[in-house]
Amino acid sequence: PAGVLALLLWAPWQALLGAPLAELSGDPRFHLFLSNNLEFTRKIKRDVAALQHLVCDTFQLCKEEELLLLRQDLSIAQAPMERCHGRGFQAEACFSQIREGLRTYQSSLDAVLELLPGHAALVESLQLDAANLSSNIQHQMEDLGLATVTYPMEARGPLPAFPSHFHHQVGSFFILADFQRFLETAYRALRHLGHL
């Protein structure tokens, strides 16, 4: 019963949160933006997956559960995405979190670039794609007149100081795993916006 009550209380708020975008459901430019950027997000996901395979093949780091204990020793920023999930979904805030998260991972990929210098072209292309997707979202928010919310991010200073080369490998593994999860959430959120 508590779950039903929560759902009933939540539903009207959800309708209100979707209200500013409801009028866009018939806007072909908005749908073109979503369609193009869903495809763009899929491309970025494929490139992240390619780097994950490289880390797996090169360093035999393939299974996240085997590395979770080591994660505690690494200071790797994870981009928050709570405004893009189910009940916490808020269009403006979600757009802002996607934009900020893309900037975070664009910067974090420097660690992967250092680790895989032989694949610099792929990493740099991925960084450029992340910057471009972030810029697309920024422009779309401005076009829609949506308020841009800036979330305080973890300090975006120099790369984490990895105590060893192995920690650098594991850190890069987690940066890519986190980025892949982030992109999956961003993809679902953009698809959700297309159905409002």
C-alpha positions in Angstrom: 0.0 0.0 0.0 2.8 2.4 0.8 4.2 1.8 -2.7 0.9 2.6 -4.3 0.5 5.8 -2.2 4.0 6.8 -3.2 3.1 6.2 -6.9 -0.1 8.2 -6.6 1.7 11.1 -5.0 4.5 10.9 -7.5 2.4 10.7 -10.7 1.1 14.3 -10.6 4.6 15.6 -9.9 5.9 13.6 -12.8 3.2 15.2 -15.0 4.3 18.7 -13.8 8.0 17.9 -14.4 7.2 16.9 -18.0 5.0 19.8 -18.6 7.5 22.3 -20.1 8.6 19.6 -22.6 5.1 18.3 -23.4 4.6 21.2 -25.9 7.8 20.0 -27.7 6.3 16.6 -28.5 5.3 17.9 -31.9 8.4 20.0 -32.5 10.2 18.4 -35.4 13.5 20.2 -34.5 13.4 18.8 -31.0 12.8 15.3 -32.4 15.6 15.7 -34.9 17.9 16.8 -32.0 16.9 13.7 -30.0 17.3 11.4 -33.0 20.7 12.7 -34.0 22.0 12.7 -30.4 20.7 9.2 -29.6 22.7 8.0 -32.6 25.7 10.1 -31.5 25.4 8.6 -27.9 25.4 5.1 -29.5 28.6 5.9 -31.4 30.3 7.1 -28.2 29.2 3.9 -26.4 30.7 1.8 -29.1 34.0 3.7 -28.8 34.0 3.3 -25.0 33.3 -0.4 -25.5 36.3 -0.7 -27.9 38.6 0.9 -25.3 37.2 -1.4 -22.6 38.1 -4.4 -24.9 41.6 -2.9 -25.3 42.1 -2.6 -21.6 40.7 -6.2 -21.2 43.0 -7.6 -23.9 46.1 -5.6 -23.0 46.0 -5.8 -19.2 43.6 -8.7 -18.5 41.3 -6.3 -16.6 37.9 -7.5 -17.7 35.7 -8.2 -14.7 34.5 -5.3 -12.5 33.6 -7.5 -9.5 37.2 -8.7 -9.2 38.5 -5.1 -8.9 36.0 -3.6 -6.6 38.3 -3.7 -3.5 40.9 -1.8 -5.4 38.4 0.9 -6.4 38.4 2.1 -2.8 42.0 3.1 -3.1 41.4 5.2 -6.2 39.9 8.7 -6.3 37.8 8.5 -9.4 35.0 11.0 -9.9 31.7 9.6 -10.9 29.3 11.9 -12.6 25.9 12.1 -10.7 22.9 11.1 -12.8 20.1 11.0 -10.2 18.0 13.5 -12.1 17.9 11.2 -15.1 16.5 8.2 -13.3 12.9 7.2 -12.8 11.3 9.1 -10.0 14.0 11.7 -9.8 13.7 12.5 -13.5 13.7 16.2 -14.3 14.3 17.3 -17.9 16.2 20.5 -17.3 18.3 19.0 -14.4 18.9 15.8 -16.4 20.2 17.7 -19.4 22.5 19.7 -17.1 23.8 16.5 -15.5 24.5 14.9 -18.9 26.3 18.0 -20.0 28.4 18.2 -16.9 29.1 14.4 -16.8 30.4 14.5 -20.4 32.8 17.2 -19.4 34.0 15.1 -16.4 34.6 12.0 -18.5 36.2 14.1 -21.3 38.8 15.1 -18.7 39.1 11.7 -17.0 39.9 10.1 -20.4 43.3 11.8 -20.1 44.2 8.9 -17.8 43.3 6.4 -20.5 45.2 8.4 -23.0 48.3 8.1 -20.9 47.8 4.4 -20.4 47.2 3.6 -24.1 49.4 6.0 -26.1 49.3 3.7 -29.0 45.5 4.3 -29.3 45.6 8.0 -28.9 43.5 8.6 -32.0 40.6 6.6 -30.6 40.8 8.3 -27.1 41.1 11.8 -28.5 38.2 11.1 -30.9 36.2 10.0 -28.0 37.1 13.2 -26.0 36.1 15.3 -29.0 32.8 13.5 -29.3 32.1 13.9 -25.6 32.8 17.7 -26.0 30.6 17.9 -29.0 27.6 16.0 -27.4 27.9 18.3 -24.4 27.9 21.3 -26.7 24.8 20.0 -28.6 22.9 19.6 -25.3 24.0 23.1 -24.1 22.7 24.6 -27.4 19.5 22.7 -27.3 18.8 23.8 -23.7 19.4 27.4 -24.8 17.1 26.9 -27.8 14.3 25.5 -25.6 14.8 28.3 -23.0 15.6 25.7 -20.3 17.4 26.8 -17.3 20.9 25.4 -17.1 21.7 24.0 -13.7 25.4 23.7 -12.8 26.1 20.9 -10.3 29.1 21.2 -8.1 31.5 18.6 -9.5 34.3 16.8 -7.8 37.4 19.0 -8.1 38.5 18.6 -11.7 42.2 19.2 -11.1 45.0 17.1 -12.4 44.6 13.4 -13.0 44.3 11.1 -9.9 47.8 10.3 -8.5 47.9 6.5 -9.1 50.3 4.9 -6.6 51.4 2.4 -9.2 51.1 1.5 -12.9 48.8 -1.3 -12.0 46.5 1.2 -10.1 46.6 3.4 -13.3 45.4 0.4 -15.3 42.6 -0.3 -12.8 41.7 3.4 -12.6 41.4 3.5 -16.4 39.2 0.4 -16.3 36.8 2.1 -13.8 36.8 5.4 -15.7 35.6 3.5 -18.8 33.1 1.3 -16.9 31.7 4.4 -15.2 31.5 6.3 -18.5 29.7 3.4 -20.2 27.1 3.3 -17.4 26.7 7.1 -17.6 26.2 6.8 -21.4 23.5 4.1 -20.9 21.6 6.3 -18.5 22.0 9.3 -20.8 20.7 7.3 -23.7 17.7 6.1 -21.8 17.0 9.7 -20.6 17.1 11.1 -24.2 14.9 8.2 -25.4 12.5 9.0 -22.6 12.3 12.7 -23.6 11.2 11.5 -27.1 8.2 9.8 -25.5 7.0 12.7 -23.3 
